Every structure is written in C-alpha cells, then in structure tokens.
C-alpha cells in the first residue's frame, strides 16, 4: 500500500477539501445550468442527484472489487462530490453528517445497531 497523498495546499486535509467543495456546490445552487455542471445536476432535482450518487457508488464498488487502486481513488472522489450534491439537493449540511459520525465514535457497532429504532 502506498503512502496517503499530502493534503492540498491551503487546505486542512479532507475536512478542508470537503468544506470547500460543499461551499462551491452551495454557490452554484442558483447558477445557470447551461454553464455549471453542478447547477445542472441540482436543477434535475433531488431524485436525480440521488440516482447519480448511486451510479458513482457502483463504479467505485466495481473498481474496489477489481482491485484497481487508481480507479478506486478516482471513483471515490466522484462519490464524495455526488454525495455532497445529493445532500445539497435536500438541504442537508455536511456538518450534520459529521455530527452523526461524531455521535457514533466510540460506540460498538453491535451496541449501536441494537440501540437503533426500527424504521
């Protein structure tokens, strides 16, 4: 396994990159779909944003199953982007997702699942 890539300049690693990407997506919410790919995705509605996220997730799964590390990295970046677009389409902030992850920290997976309310 190779060493992880260094964080990009001007960023604080993953959280900084994701927050900047979230801000860029939010800024394009009302943009012209003819000039912004993100605006075009958002204009198609939350259902289409979710569908696109699913397509990208499947591509990452295929890359992982094939053992194609470079493609897995590439497709995973698409997954993160499309997840943020999907969240924006439903007005869910990245901080809400991060708060849920923080809430789960240190909780046993078995205990956490047992404590879940049935849906």
N, C-alpha and C positions, 0 to 999 in steps of 0.2 A: 504494500500500500504506500502511495507517495504522500509526502507531507501536505497538509492543507495549504491552500493558497493564502497569501498575505491579504489582509483587508485592503480595499482600495483606498487611495489617498483621500484625505478629507472625510473619511468615514470612521465609524466606530465598529467596524466589522458588520456582522449580519444585522443587528438591530438598526444600525445607521442606514444601511442599504435599504432595508425593508421599509423604514420610516420615510426615506426619501422617495421610494417608489410609490408608497401609499399617497404621499402628498402630490406627486406628479399625476397619479390616477385621479385624485380628487379635483385637481386643477383642470383636468380635461373633461370632467362630467358635463359641462355645458358647451364644450367646444364643437366645432363643425366636424361632423363625421366624415366629411369628404377629405379633410386634411389631417385627421388624427385617428390612428388605428384604435386607440383606447376609447375615444369618443364613439367610434363606430360600434365597438363591442357593447358599450354601455347603452347605446341607442337601441340595440336589439332586445334589451330587456333582461331582467334577472334570470329567467329560464334559459335563455341562450348563453348567458355568461356561465351559468352552472354547467350547461352541456359542454361548452368549450373547455372548462376546467376538467371535466371528466375525460374528455378526449386526450388532453395533455397528460393527465394522470396515467391513462392506459399506455401512452407512449413511453412514459418513464418506467412503468412496470415491465414493458417489453424489453427495454434497454437493460434493466436490472436482471431480468431472467436470462438474457443473452450474455450477461457478463461484460457488456460493452460499457466500460467505465466512463469514457469520454462522452458518449451519447447520454449516459445516465446523468452526468453533470449538466449537459446542455438541456435535456428534457426537464430536469428538476428545476432549472431556472424558469422554464416556461410554466411549470406547475405553480411555482411561487407567484409569478406575475399574474397568472389567471386566477389563482386563489384570491389575490388582493382585488382584482377586478370584480370577481363574484361577490366578495364582501362589500365592496363599494356599491354595487348594484342593489344591495339590501341594506345599505346604511349601517353596516357593522364595522366598527373600528378595529384596527389591528390590536390596539390596547385591550379591547375586550377579549380577544383570543389569547393574548399574552397573559392577561389576568387569570383566565381559566387554566392555562398551563401552570402558572404560579400556584394556584389553588391546589392543583394536583401534585405538586412537588412533594416528595417525601411520603406520599400515600401509597401504600402497597396496591398494586394493580388488582389483586384479588379483593382487598378491602374496598377499594374504590368502586369496583363493579358491583359488589354486594350492596353498597350504600346507594346505588343509583335507583331513582324512582322508575317504575315501569312506564314505558311510553305508550 
